[in-house]
Amino acid sequence: MSESLEKLQNRILSDAKHKSDETVKDAQAKSQQILEDAKQRAQRESQEIIAKANVEAESIRRSILSSKVRVNRLRILDEKNRIVQDIIHGVEDRLSSISKSEQFEETAQRLVTEAVKAVDSDHPVVRIGFRDVSKRNLDGISRVFPKGGKLVIDEKPIDGLGGVVATDHEGKVVFNNTFKSRLERLDNQLLTLISSTVFGG
């Protein structure tokens, strides 16, 4: 009887140990699975964070690059504008001292003729003013000036560069034919011409 009781006890202990081993094995398998799932989730999340950071970094890099390109373009544009303005200032300097050139009389006659024609009056009033010009320099103007007109010679160049301003006798019609106004009328064409000549295109 005691022998069979001992066998029963041994079987119960064996069964309990077996169940305990299985429970431990299951727990280990589950914990291993949980650990594996956590690792994979952490890896996915870290990959997503890295991918997002790479996209943001690329966006910042492109923004910086775009900003640098814009700054360089503006710098080039400023330099081109400076060159164009230098050319225009050179032209203005030459125009303001035209009275010393051989073409002065012909140029003055042309400016007067254009201005008189523009106001279309039998009695035009024409103001003429160039740097360093005397009445003697303007003798040739009488050949193109209408008999009923009045010529007023300014001591200083009109508009800074010199030229001609004509009005009808009542002063209602005015035509500004100074070098400055001519340059302003040609402004866009002149800038395009200078730019295409200097920079090609």
Backbone bond lengths (Angstrom), bond angles and torsions (degrees), N, CA, C in turn:
res aa  C-N    CA-C-N  psi(-1)  N-CA   C-N-CA  omega(-1)  CA-C   N-CA-C  phi
1 M - - - 1.457 - - 1.518 109.61 -
2 S 1.282 115.58 -45.29 1.459 118.75 179.32 1.511 111.19 -65.89
3 E 1.321 114.18 -29.48 1.476 118.49 178.62 1.516 110.48 -68.53
4 S 1.301 117.05 -44.47 1.461 120.36 179.99 1.520 110.72 -68.51
5 L 1.323 117.42 -31.75 1.461 120.94 176.69 1.533 110.37 -66.79
6 E 1.296 113.92 -39.58 1.472 119.07 178.00 1.525 110.89 -64.73
7 K 1.347 115.15 -40.85 1.469 119.70 177.83 1.523 110.00 -62.32
8 L 1.330 115.16 -41.83 1.473 120.30 -179.41 1.527 109.85 -63.35
9 Q 1.351 114.00 -44.25 1.459 118.13 178.57 1.525 110.94 -61.14
10 N 1.306 116.26 -42.49 1.482 121.58 -179.74 1.530 110.58 -63.50
11 R 1.365 114.69 -40.59 1.471 117.78 -179.64 1.527 110.62 -66.97
12 I 1.342 114.94 -41.36 1.471 119.46 179.45 1.538 109.44 -63.28
13 L 1.320 115.63 -43.89 1.471 119.91 178.24 1.530 110.97 -63.18
14 S 1.303 115.57 -41.14 1.476 120.48 179.88 1.531 110.56 -64.35
15 D 1.335 115.56 -44.21 1.472 120.45 178.71 1.545 110.15 -62.47
16 A 1.336 113.86 -43.78 1.472 118.55 -179.32 1.526 110.59 -63.54
17 K 1.327 115.69 -42.61 1.468 119.81 179.23 1.521 110.65 -63.76
18 H 1.362 113.16 -41.78 1.485 118.06 179.88 1.537 110.31 -61.70
19 K 1.366 114.80 -46.13 1.479 119.42 179.46 1.534 110.24 -63.20
20 S 1.299 114.79 -41.63 1.457 119.68 179.22 1.525 111.12 -61.65
21 D 1.330 116.20 -43.45 1.478 121.00 178.00 1.532 110.52 -61.15
22 E 1.339 115.52 -42.76 1.473 119.78 -179.90 1.535 110.48 -64.83
23 T 1.331 116.38 -41.93 1.471 121.22 179.30 1.530 109.89 -62.24
24 V 1.344 114.88 -44.09 1.473 119.15 178.91 1.521 109.86 -63.44
25 K 1.369 115.11 -43.14 1.479 119.36 179.44 1.523 111.00 -61.12
26 D 1.348 115.89 -46.05 1.477 121.18 178.66 1.537 110.41 -59.99
27 A 1.326 115.08 -44.62 1.470 119.64 -179.53 1.528 110.66 -62.83
28 Q 1.336 115.71 -41.44 1.465 120.07 178.47 1.535 110.69 -64.08
29 A 1.362 115.18 -43.38 1.474 120.01 179.90 1.529 110.45 -62.50
30 K 1.369 114.61 -43.50 1.467 118.86 -179.64 1.529 110.86 -65.49
31 S 1.325 115.98 -44.66 1.471 118.81 -179.95 1.536 110.70 -64.13
32 Q 1.350 114.94 -37.51 1.473 119.54 176.98 1.531 109.99 -62.25
33 Q 1.359 115.88 -42.84 1.462 121.63 179.89 1.535 110.33 -64.54
34 I 1.339 115.73 -44.55 1.478 120.62 178.86 1.532 110.03 -60.56
35 L 1.339 114.50 -44.13 1.472 120.45 179.44 1.529 110.79 -62.47
36 E 1.344 115.88 -43.26 1.479 121.17 179.75 1.533 110.06 -64.11
37 D 1.346 115.55 -45.24 1.476 120.01 178.98 1.533 110.36 -61.08
38 A 1.325 116.12 -42.78 1.471 120.59 -179.69 1.529 110.54 -63.40
39 K 1.363 115.74 -41.46 1.475 119.91 178.43 1.524 111.15 -61.50
40 Q 1.364 114.69 -46.58 1.482 119.20 -179.11 1.536 110.90 -63.22
41 R 1.356 115.24 -42.13 1.462 119.00 179.30 1.533 110.65 -63.67
42 A 1.324 115.97 -42.97 1.471 120.62 178.66 1.525 110.68 -63.26
43 Q 1.350 115.49 -39.76 1.472 119.74 179.48 1.535 110.46 -65.57
44 R 1.361 115.78 -44.32 1.482 119.48 178.32 1.526 110.91 -60.53
45 E 1.342 115.12 -46.33 1.468 119.91 -178.73 1.528 110.83 -63.24
46 S 1.340 116.12 -41.77 1.474 118.60 179.73 1.533 110.52 -66.48
47 Q 1.353 116.80 -37.66 1.474 120.01 177.58 1.532 110.91 -65.01
48 E 1.348 115.00 -39.51 1.474 119.33 178.22 1.533 110.30 -64.86
49 I 1.331 116.00 -42.44 1.475 120.31 179.40 1.524 110.24 -63.38
50 I 1.342 116.48 -43.49 1.479 121.01 179.17 1.521 110.40 -64.14
51 A 1.357 116.21 -43.89 1.475 120.00 179.90 1.525 110.35 -62.08
52 K 1.344 116.36 -43.25 1.469 120.61 178.93 1.528 110.60 -63.70
53 A 1.351 115.61 -43.15 1.468 120.13 179.14 1.526 110.65 -63.07
54 N 1.350 117.11 -38.13 1.477 121.04 178.02 1.526 111.24 -64.60
55 V 1.340 115.62 -41.94 1.482 119.88 178.46 1.528 109.84 -62.84
56 E 1.339 116.57 -44.51 1.467 120.73 179.57 1.525 111.14 -64.77
57 A 1.341 115.27 -41.47 1.472 119.71 179.13 1.525 110.82 -63.35
58 E 1.342 116.58 -41.02 1.475 120.87 178.87 1.525 110.27 -65.31
59 S 1.341 114.95 -40.21 1.471 119.55 178.64 1.533 110.49 -62.95
60 I 1.344 116.38 -42.89 1.473 120.88 178.44 1.528 109.86 -64.79
61 R 1.353 116.15 -42.74 1.470 120.63 -179.92 1.525 110.28 -60.39
62 R 1.349 115.86 -45.05 1.475 119.68 179.49 1.520 111.26 -64.87
63 S 1.329 116.24 -39.68 1.464 120.81 179.27 1.529 110.56 -62.43
64 I 1.350 115.87 -43.90 1.470 120.47 178.60 1.517 110.15 -64.11
65 L 1.347 115.68 -44.19 1.469 120.76 179.98 1.522 110.32 -62.09
66 S 1.351 115.67 -45.33 1.463 120.94 179.75 1.528 110.30 -61.70
67 S 1.341 115.56 -40.59 1.465 120.52 178.85 1.525 111.01 -63.86
68 K 1.347 116.67 -41.74 1.466 120.82 178.95 1.524 110.85 -65.36
69 V 1.350 115.87 -41.09 1.472 120.19 178.28 1.524 109.67 -62.02
70 R 1.347 115.54 -43.33 1.467 120.21 179.87 1.527 111.03 -62.16
71 V 1.336 115.00 -44.76 1.475 119.92 179.67 1.525 110.05 -61.64
72 N 1.336 116.96 -43.73 1.477 120.57 179.20 1.521 111.55 -63.82
73 R 1.340 116.07 -41.18 1.472 119.48 178.30 1.522 111.00 -62.20
74 L 1.347 115.56 -43.36 1.473 119.91 178.75 1.527 110.49 -63.52
75 R 1.345 116.15 -39.24 1.460 120.42 178.96 1.535 110.50 -62.65
76 I 1.335 115.58 -44.56 1.476 120.66 179.47 1.532 109.51 -63.87
77 L 1.339 115.74 -43.67 1.471 120.49 179.91 1.529 110.72 -62.04
78 D 1.347 116.38 -43.07 1.473 120.51 177.71 1.525 111.04 -60.66
79 E 1.336 115.48 -42.26 1.474 119.90 -179.34 1.535 110.24 -65.98
80 K 1.340 116.50 -41.58 1.472 120.21 177.76 1.533 110.26 -62.10
81 N 1.347 115.72 -44.49 1.472 119.75 178.85 1.525 111.22 -61.15
82 R 1.349 115.64 -40.09 1.466 119.53 179.18 1.527 110.82 -62.77
83 I 1.339 116.23 -42.18 1.473 120.85 179.21 1.531 110.17 -63.81
84 V 1.346 115.84 -44.61 1.478 120.56 179.32 1.526 109.71 -61.64
85 Q 1.345 116.86 -44.92 1.466 120.41 179.78 1.527 111.32 -63.70
86 D 1.337 117.09 -37.71 1.475 120.69 176.25 1.527 110.59 -60.37
87 I 1.334 115.31 -42.46 1.476 120.05 179.39 1.527 109.64 -64.11
88 I 1.345 116.50 -45.12 1.472 120.24 -179.81 1.532 110.80 -62.79
89 H 1.347 116.89 -41.43 1.467 120.01 178.01 1.529 110.83 -63.60
90 G 1.336 116.00 -37.49 1.473 120.22 176.47 1.523 111.21 -62.62
91 V 1.339 115.23 -41.53 1.474 120.54 177.74 1.527 109.56 -64.05
92 E 1.336 115.90 -44.64 1.479 119.62 179.77 1.527 111.21 -60.94
93 D 1.334 117.17 -41.22 1.477 120.70 178.77 1.523 110.84 -61.27
94 R 1.330 115.46 -42.83 1.478 118.93 -179.86 1.528 111.39 -67.65
95 L 1.350 115.87 -38.85 1.469 119.26 179.17 1.527 111.22 -66.53
96 S 1.335 116.11 -39.06 1.472 118.48 -176.87 1.531 112.11 -67.42
97 S 1.322 116.57 -21.91 1.479 118.54 179.09 1.527 112.00 -108.61
98 I 1.329 116.15 25.33 1.471 120.81 -176.59 1.528 112.52 -65.75
99 S 1.335 116.46 -24.40 1.470 119.27 -177.61 1.532 111.72 -60.70
100 K 1.325 116.55 -20.59 1.468 119.67 179.49 1.530 112.27 -88.01
101 S 1.332 116.57 -5.17 1.472 119.01 -176.25 1.532 111.49 -92.97
102 E 1.327 115.09 164.86 1.477 121.08 179.64 1.518 111.51 -70.00
103 Q 1.323 117.20 -25.35 1.476 120.38 -176.89 1.527 112.54 -83.54
104 F 1.345 117.75 0.43 1.456 119.20 -172.20 1.533 113.20 -58.29
105 E 1.331 117.41 -51.05 1.468 119.80 -175.29 1.529 110.88 -59.77
106 E 1.317 116.30 -45.06 1.475 120.96 -179.24 1.533 109.92 -63.86
107 T 1.331 116.68 -41.86 1.479 120.92 -179.77 1.522 110.42 -65.11
108 A 1.338 117.52 -45.26 1.467 121.62 -179.66 1.525 110.26 -61.89
109 Q 1.331 117.09 -42.44 1.477 120.95 178.54 1.539 110.33 -60.80
110 R 1.336 115.34 -43.24 1.471 118.81 -178.67 1.534 110.85 -64.61
111 L 1.320 116.99 -42.41 1.472 120.65 179.56 1.526 111.30 -62.96
112 V 1.336 116.27 -42.18 1.473 120.54 178.69 1.524 110.28 -65.17
113 T 1.325 117.27 -47.20 1.477 121.82 -179.55 1.526 110.60 -57.21
114 E 1.340 117.17 -47.03 1.475 121.41 -179.60 1.528 110.80 -62.18
115 A 1.338 116.31 -43.16 1.466 120.66 -177.28 1.532 111.31 -67.13
116 V 1.340 116.86 -44.16 1.475 121.52 179.47 1.527 109.90 -62.34
117 K 1.321 115.85 -43.34 1.468 120.65 179.32 1.532 110.38 -62.47
118 A 1.354 117.34 -39.66 1.463 121.88 -177.38 1.525 112.50 -66.13
119 V 1.356 118.26 -38.07 1.473 119.34 -179.22 1.526 111.83 -81.91
120 D 1.343 116.50 -18.94 1.468 122.08 173.69 1.534 112.20 49.34
121 S 1.337 115.28 60.66 1.466 120.56 -178.96 1.534 108.75 -133.94
122 D 1.369 116.10 146.18 1.471 120.38 176.49 1.530 110.95 -74.39
123 H 1.337 115.82 -21.40 1.468 120.07 -178.75 1.532 110.30 -126.71
124 P 1.309 117.52 64.63 1.468 118.91 -178.62 1.526 111.54 -73.15
125 V 1.318 114.50 151.95 1.469 120.67 172.71 1.534 104.92 -111.74
126 V 1.324 115.60 120.29 1.465 119.96 -176.38 1.528 109.61 -117.96
127 R 1.346 114.11 120.69 1.467 119.60 172.72 1.518 107.26 -95.73
128 I 1.310 115.65 133.55 1.454 120.02 178.94 1.522 108.14 -131.35
129 G 1.317 115.41 134.23 1.462 118.33 -178.21 1.515 111.43 -154.84
130 F 1.337 115.03 121.65 1.465 121.75 177.34 1.521 107.76 -133.90
131 R 1.306 115.95 160.16 1.458 120.00 177.66 1.535 109.28 -69.34
132 D 1.340 115.95 136.25 1.466 122.96 175.69 1.532 113.36 56.12
133 V 1.354 116.55 45.38 1.473 119.78 179.28 1.525 109.53 -116.46
134 S 1.325 114.55 134.96 1.471 119.42 176.46 1.522 108.11 -111.91
135 K 1.330 116.61 170.41 1.477 120.41 178.56 1.519 110.54 -58.95
136 R 1.313 115.85 -33.10 1.467 119.85 -178.16 1.540 110.35 -62.14
137 N 1.342 116.29 -37.09 1.469 120.67 178.38 1.523 112.37 -64.93
138 L 1.330 116.17 -19.77 1.463 120.13 -173.69 1.521 113.10 -105.97
139 D 1.320 118.00 15.37 1.474 121.34 -179.86 1.521 111.57 -56.84
140 G 1.334 117.12 -37.68 1.478 121.32 -176.68 1.511 113.26 -67.56
141 I 1.338 117.29 -17.34 1.471 121.00 -178.23 1.528 110.58 -63.46
142 S 1.329 116.99 -34.56 1.471 120.26 -177.15 1.531 111.54 -57.64
143 R 1.334 117.93 -26.79 1.477 120.45 -179.76 1.523 112.02 -67.82
144 V 1.336 117.36 -28.50 1.471 119.59 -177.48 1.532 111.70 -108.17
145 F 1.333 116.67 2.10 1.463 120.31 -174.46 1.523 110.35 -94.74
146 P 1.343 118.39 132.83 1.470 119.92 178.86 1.527 111.85 -66.30
147 K 1.350 115.82 150.07 1.475 120.62 -174.65 1.519 112.83 -63.74
148 G 1.332 116.81 -35.19 1.484 119.43 -178.00 1.517 113.03 -83.53
149 G 1.317 117.71 2.08 1.471 120.86 -174.81 1.514 113.05 -86.57
150 K 1.339 114.86 167.87 1.460 120.85 179.20 1.530 107.66 -125.79
151 L 1.306 116.10 129.68 1.463 121.37 -179.18 1.531 108.90 -107.39
152 V 1.322 115.89 124.04 1.469 121.20 178.40 1.526 106.91 -114.24
153 I 1.334 115.68 123.09 1.465 119.44 -178.79 1.525 108.88 -101.67
154 D 1.335 115.73 117.55 1.472 120.89 177.49 1.523 109.39 -81.70
155 E 1.316 115.43 146.03 1.469 119.67 178.58 1.530 111.29 -76.35
156 K 1.324 115.79 -26.62 1.471 119.53 -179.18 1.532 109.31 -110.95
157 P 1.334 116.21 156.29 1.472 118.41 177.64 1.520 110.89 -64.71
158 I 1.319 116.95 133.31 1.471 121.35 178.81 1.531 108.15 -70.62
159 D 1.332 116.84 137.89 1.485 123.28 179.79 1.527 113.12 59.03
160 G 1.313 116.88 20.86 1.458 119.34 176.55 1.520 115.37 86.37
161 L 1.335 117.29 -34.98 1.475 120.64 -177.42 1.525 112.36 -102.45
162 G 1.329 115.81 -21.98 1.466 119.61 -177.37 1.512 111.74 104.50
163 G 1.332 115.37 161.21 1.455 120.13 178.40 1.510 112.06 148.37
164 V 1.323 114.53 -155.79 1.465 121.64 -172.37 1.526 109.14 -134.05
165 V 1.350 115.92 139.99 1.470 120.91 172.03 1.520 106.59 -129.04
166 A 1.330 116.42 124.37 1.469 120.83 -178.83 1.523 109.82 -116.03
167 T 1.352 114.57 144.92 1.465 120.04 174.55 1.526 107.69 -136.07
168 D 1.342 116.09 161.80 1.459 117.79 170.28 1.532 106.65 -75.94
169 H 1.341 118.02 171.79 1.461 119.79 -172.43 1.531 112.90 -65.19
170 E 1.333 118.16 -21.28 1.468 120.90 178.31 1.538 112.06 -89.80
171 G 1.317 116.45 -10.77 1.473 120.63 179.96 1.517 114.07 78.28
172 K 1.343 116.42 15.49 1.476 119.52 -179.47 1.534 111.30 -82.69
173 V 1.304 116.60 -35.09 1.468 120.88 -179.93 1.521 108.15 -106.46
174 V 1.321 116.35 125.98 1.465 121.00 -178.60 1.527 108.62 -127.03
175 F 1.327 114.67 134.31 1.467 118.73 174.14 1.523 108.40 -127.65
176 N 1.334 114.50 116.59 1.458 120.92 -179.16 1.532 108.31 -92.54
177 N 1.330 115.04 112.07 1.464 119.89 -179.01 1.540 110.21 -118.37
178 T 1.352 114.18 40.79 1.466 118.21 176.86 1.524 107.96 -81.99
179 F 1.328 115.63 163.71 1.469 119.37 178.00 1.528 110.73 -59.82
180 K 1.344 115.38 -39.12 1.468 119.32 -178.38 1.528 111.04 -62.83
181 S 1.330 116.72 -46.68 1.468 119.32 -178.80 1.533 111.30 -67.94
182 R 1.328 116.13 -33.66 1.477 119.43 177.39 1.531 109.84 -65.36
183 L 1.329 116.21 -41.93 1.476 119.88 177.61 1.530 110.20 -63.83
184 E 1.338 116.71 -39.89 1.466 120.01 178.93 1.523 111.50 -64.87
185 R 1.358 116.37 -39.63 1.468 119.68 179.01 1.532 110.82 -65.29
186 L 1.328 115.38 -31.71 1.465 120.17 -178.78 1.529 112.39 -94.74
187 D 1.333 116.48 4.70 1.469 121.94 -169.33 1.529 114.24 -43.06
188 N 1.350 117.03 -59.91 1.472 119.98 -176.01 1.518 112.05 -63.87
189 Q 1.358 116.07 -44.09 1.467 119.83 179.44 1.529 110.37 -62.17
190 L 1.335 114.88 -41.20 1.458 120.53 -177.71 1.530 110.96 -65.12
191 L 1.336 116.23 -45.62 1.466 120.29 179.29 1.525 110.62 -62.48
192 T 1.341 116.73 -41.93 1.470 120.27 178.37 1.502 110.87 -63.26
193 L 1.333 116.10 -44.46 1.469 120.61 -179.13 1.527 111.27 -62.61
194 I 1.334 116.66 -46.78 1.466 120.51 179.61 1.521 110.25 -62.12
195 S 1.336 116.32 -46.84 1.463 120.14 -178.23 1.521 111.95 -61.42
196 S 1.342 116.52 -45.22 1.472 118.57 -178.70 1.527 111.08 -69.49
197 T 1.339 117.72 -32.89 1.463 120.57 179.20 1.522 111.00 -71.35
198 V 1.344 116.01 -45.21 1.467 120.33 -175.84 1.528 111.87 -78.43
199 F 1.345 115.85 -44.19 1.466 119.49 -172.28 1.530 113.74 -104.28
200 G 1.338 115.95 -6.14 1.461 119.58 178.55 1.513 112.67 63.85
201 G 1.303 117.37 100.85 1.463 119.88 179.73 1.436 107.94 122.89
